[in-house]
Amino acid sequence: MKVKILFLDRPACGEDLDYGVLSEMGEVFDLGTVQKEEQLLKIAANPLYRDAEILLCNKAPVTAEVQRALPNLRYIGVFATGYNNVDMREANRRDLAVCNVPGYSTEAVAQLVFAMILQIASNLRAYTEDTEQGAWVRYPLFSMITHPMEELQGKTLGILGYGNIGKRVADIGAAFGMNVQICTRTKKENCPYPYVDRETLLKSSDYLSLNAPLNSDTASFINKESISKMKDGAVLINTARGGLVDEEALAKALTDGKLRAAGLDVLREEPMSPHCPLLGLKNCFITPHIAWTPKETRIRLLKIAADNLRSFLAGTPQNRVH
């Protein structure tokens, strides 16, 4: 009898991938977009799904109640690097295997970090909007110097977190001639960039990139107090987790001019709330959590997630976070 696999929020991974590889390992039930615990509990109560052994998810909330509602559950495969949507205390209590996909999005996320930095440094939005509206057609000179631009060469790039993505961001910054500095709780040997404390990071960074996980130590790292220590006119980039930033404090800093700009791919509430204080700010460039979504990146994600499941079924689990 084939192992029963519940795939909870496959649409979040994209409609353009071939998920057939999963069917080679068991009977897959594609349950569409599941975002709430109540939905999961209703699924678990269905006799068709109650005996499932495998749960695959992206951001679906695999709470303790959900895990208890699936008595045969043995494996939770997360289609992401972060696994804070899984109640790990309950998973540990039941000795469930929880496997994630580390490192799959390093290049894509680092690429978006610099897409945002370059857009802000070169004022691309302002120039392209002006050109689309015919401003260059009406301008008397060949070069329309109407918005400030700056070189990245010589600017200080501060990075909070030095995992795979933080390392890649650092290397790209160094390639642009930026002075890179790192702030991290876990220092690694042979790091080619200087380590600094949080206060130094805040005070000296022209561009500050958040590439750290969300935990009790990093939650609301950017807040009223930390912003007050930042350079006037500094730029904030966050492609990590929305919870790293106090959005009210950031909105005020951007409105008052304390910070020049921010580039954000993540927010505290996703999808974005219509009441988000950052909505509509001209110097806040927000993308809808898409840093990880190039097709090549998602193909890699699917391959590793499938390999994780295959390895577990073979008795040799990989990328197990518990």
C-alpha positions in Angstrom: 0.0 0.0 0.0 1.4 3.4 -1.0 2.3 5.9 1.7 -0.3 8.7 1.9 1.1 12.2 1.3 -0.8 15.4 2.1 0.5 18.5 0.2 -1.0 21.5 2.0 -0.1 24.6 0.1 1.4 23.6 -3.2 0.1 26.7 -5.0 2.5 28.8 -2.9 5.4 27.1 -4.7 4.0 28.0 -8.2 1.8 26.5 -10.8 4.6 26.1 -13.3 6.5 23.3 -11.8 6.1 19.5 -12.4 5.3 17.9 -9.0 5.0 14.4 -10.5 8.2 13.3 -8.8 6.3 13.2 -5.5 3.8 10.7 -6.9 6.6 8.3 -7.4 6.9 8.0 -3.6 3.3 7.7 -2.6 -0.3 8.7 -3.0 -0.3 12.5 -3.1 -3.4 14.5 -2.1 -3.0 18.1 -3.3 -5.1 20.1 -0.9 -4.5 23.5 -2.4 -3.9 26.6 -0.4 -4.2 26.0 3.3 -3.4 29.0 5.5 -5.3 28.4 8.8 -5.2 25.9 11.5 -9.0 25.4 11.3 -8.7 24.3 7.7 -6.0 21.8 8.6 -8.0 20.4 11.5 -11.0 19.8 9.1 -8.7 18.0 6.7 -7.3 15.9 9.5 -10.8 14.9 10.6 -11.7 13.6 7.1 -11.4 9.8 7.1 -9.7 10.0 3.7 -6.7 11.9 5.1 -6.6 11.0 8.8 -4.2 8.1 8.3 -1.6 10.2 6.3 2.0 9.6 7.3 3.6 12.4 5.3 2.8 16.1 5.4 4.4 18.6 2.9 3.9 22.3 3.4 5.4 25.7 2.7 3.8 28.1 5.3 0.8 26.1 6.4 0.6 26.2 10.2 1.4 22.7 11.4 0.5 23.3 15.0 0.5 20.8 17.9 -3.2 20.3 17.5 -2.8 19.5 13.8 0.0 17.0 14.5 -2.1 15.3 17.2 -5.0 15.1 14.8 -2.9 13.0 12.4 -2.0 9.9 14.5 0.0 8.1 11.8 2.1 11.2 10.9 5.8 10.4 10.7 7.3 13.1 8.5 6.9 16.9 7.9 8.6 18.2 4.8 8.9 22.0 4.7 9.3 23.5 1.2 11.4 26.4 2.7 14.4 27.0 4.8 12.5 28.5 7.7 10.3 26.1 9.7 8.7 28.4 12.3 5.3 27.3 11.0 5.9 23.9 12.6 5.3 23.4 16.3 8.7 21.8 17.0 8.0 21.0 20.6 5.2 18.7 19.6 7.2 17.3 16.7 10.1 16.5 19.2 7.7 14.9 21.7 6.4 12.6 19.0 9.8 12.1 17.4 8.5 13.2 14.0 11.1 13.9 11.3 11.0 17.5 10.2 13.1 18.3 7.2 13.7 21.7 5.5 15.5 22.9 2.4 18.5 25.0 3.3 20.5 27.0 0.9 18.3 26.7 -2.2 17.5 30.4 -2.5 20.9 32.0 -1.7 21.6 33.3 -5.2 18.1 34.6 -5.8 17.7 36.4 -2.5 21.2 38.0 -2.7 20.3 39.1 -6.3 17.2 40.9 -5.0 19.1 42.5 -2.2 21.3 44.2 -4.8 18.4 44.8 -7.2 17.0 47.0 -4.4 20.3 48.6 -3.5 21.1 49.5 -7.1 17.6 50.8 -7.7 17.9 53.1 -4.7 21.5 54.1 -5.4 20.8 55.0 -9.0 17.2 56.3 -8.5 16.0 54.1 -11.3 12.3 54.3 -10.5 12.3 58.1 -10.6 14.2 58.3 -13.9 12.2 55.6 -15.6 8.9 57.1 -14.5 10.0 60.6 -15.7 11.0 59.1 -19.1 7.8 57.2 -19.5 5.9 60.5 -18.9 7.9 62.3 -21.6 10.2 64.4 -19.4 13.2 63.5 -21.5 11.4 64.4 -24.7 10.9 67.9 -23.3 14.3 68.3 -21.7 16.7 70.7 -23.4 19.9 68.7 -22.8 21.1 65.2 -23.8 21.5 64.2 -20.1 18.7 64.8 -17.7 20.3 65.2 -14.3 17.2 65.7 -12.1 17.5 63.0 -9.4 20.5 62.3 -7.1 22.6 59.1 -7.8 25.6 57.7 -6.0 28.3 55.2 -6.4 28.4 52.1 -4.2 32.2 52.1 -4.3 33.5 53.2 -0.8 30.1 53.0 0.9 29.7 50.8 4.0 27.5 47.8 3.7 26.4 46.4 7.1 25.0 42.9 7.2 23.0 41.4 10.1 23.5 37.6 9.9 26.2 35.6 8.1 24.6 32.5 6.9 24.6 31.4 3.2 22.7 34.5 2.1 24.6 36.9 4.3 27.9 35.6 2.9 26.7 36.0 -0.7 25.5 39.5 -0.1 28.8 40.3 1.5 30.8 39.0 -1.5 28.7 40.9 -4.0 29.0 44.1 -1.9 32.8 43.6 -1.9 32.8 43.2 -5.7 31.2 46.6 -5.9 34.0 48.0 -3.8 31.8 48.5 -0.7 33.3 48.3 2.8 31.6 45.2 4.2 31.0 44.6 7.9 29.3 41.7 9.6 27.2 41.4 12.8 26.3 37.9 13.8 25.8 35.9 16.9 27.8 32.9 15.5 31.2 34.0 14.3 32.9 31.8 11.7 36.7 31.4 11.3 38.4 32.9 8.2 35.7 35.4 7.6 37.3 38.0 5.2 35.2 40.8 6.6 35.4 42.6 10.0 32.9 41.6 12.7 31.2 44.5 14.5 28.8 44.7 17.4 25.2 45.9 16.8 25.8 49.5 17.8 28.7 49.8 15.4 26.6 48.1 12.7 23.8 50.7 13.1 26.0 53.7 13.5 28.4 53.1 10.5 26.3 51.4 7.8 25.3 53.4 4.7 23.3 50.4 3.6 22.1 47.9 6.1 20.9 44.4 4.9 19.0 42.2 7.2 19.8 38.5 6.5 19.2 36.9 9.9 16.6 34.5 11.1 13.7 35.7 13.1 14.0 34.7 16.8 13.8 36.2 20.2 17.2 37.8 19.7 16.4 39.5 16.4 12.7 40.3 16.7 12.1 44.0 16.0 15.8 44.6 15.6 14.9 47.7 13.7 12.8 49.8 16.1 12.6 53.4 17.3 15.8 53.1 19.4 17.9 51.3 16.9 16.9 53.7 14.1 17.9 56.6 16.2 21.5 55.2 16.2 21.6 54.8 12.4 23.3 57.2 10.1 21.1 60.0 8.8 20.2 59.1 5.2 21.0 55.4 5.6 19.2 52.7 3.6 17.6 49.6 5.0 17.1 46.4 3.1 15.1 43.5 4.5 14.7 40.2 2.6 14.7 38.0 5.7 11.6 38.1 7.9 9.1 40.9 8.4 9.3 40.5 12.2 12.8 41.9 12.2 11.3 45.4 11.7 9.0 47.6 13.7 7.0 48.9 10.7 5.5 51.9 12.6 9.0 53.1 13.6 10.4 52.5 10.0 7.5 54.4 8.5 8.2 57.4 10.7 11.9 57.3 9.9 11.2 57.3 6.2 8.6 60.0 6.4 10.8 62.3 8.6 13.8 61.7 6.4 15.9 60.0 9.1 16.3 57.1 6.6 16.7 57.8 2.9 14.9 54.7 1.7 14.0 51.1 2.4 13.7 48.0 0.3 11.5 45.3 1.7 10.6 41.9 0.4 8.9 40.7 3.6 6.4 42.3 6.0 5.0 41.4 9.4 1.6 40.5 7.8 1.5 38.7 4.5 -0.3 39.2 2.2 0.2 42.9 3.0 -2.4 44.5 5.1 -4.3 47.6 3.7 -3.4 49.2 7.0 0.4 48.7 6.8 2.0 52.0 7.7 4.5 51.6 4.9 2.0 51.3 2.1 2.3 54.2 -0.3 5.5 55.7 0.9 7.5 56.8 -2.1 10.9 56.0 -0.5 9.8 52.5 0.6 10.2 49.9 -2.2 8.2 46.8 -1.4 8.1 43.6 -3.3 5.6 40.8 -2.4 7.9 38.2 -0.9 9.3 37.1 -4.2 13.1 37.0 -3.6 12.9 33.2 -3.6 10.7 32.8 -6.7 12.9 32.6 -9.9 11.9 29.4 -11.6 15.4 28.0 -11.4 15.3 28.6 -7.6 11.9 26.8 -7.2 13.0 23.9 -9.3 16.0 23.5 -6.9 13.6 23.7 -4.0 11.4 21.0 -5.3 14.3 18.7 -6.1 15.8 19.0 -2.6 12.4 18.6 -0.9 11.8 15.5 -3.0 15.2 14.2 -2.2 14.5 14.8 1.5 11.4 12.7 1.3 13.0 9.9 -0.7 15.9 9.8 1.8 13.5 9.6 4.7 11.5 6.7 3.2 14.8 4.9 2.5 15.7 5.2 6.2 18.5 7.8 5.7 16.9 11.2 6.4 18.7 14.3 5.3 18.3 18.0 6.2 16.5 17.0 9.4 16.1 19.9 11.7 14.9 17.5 14.4 
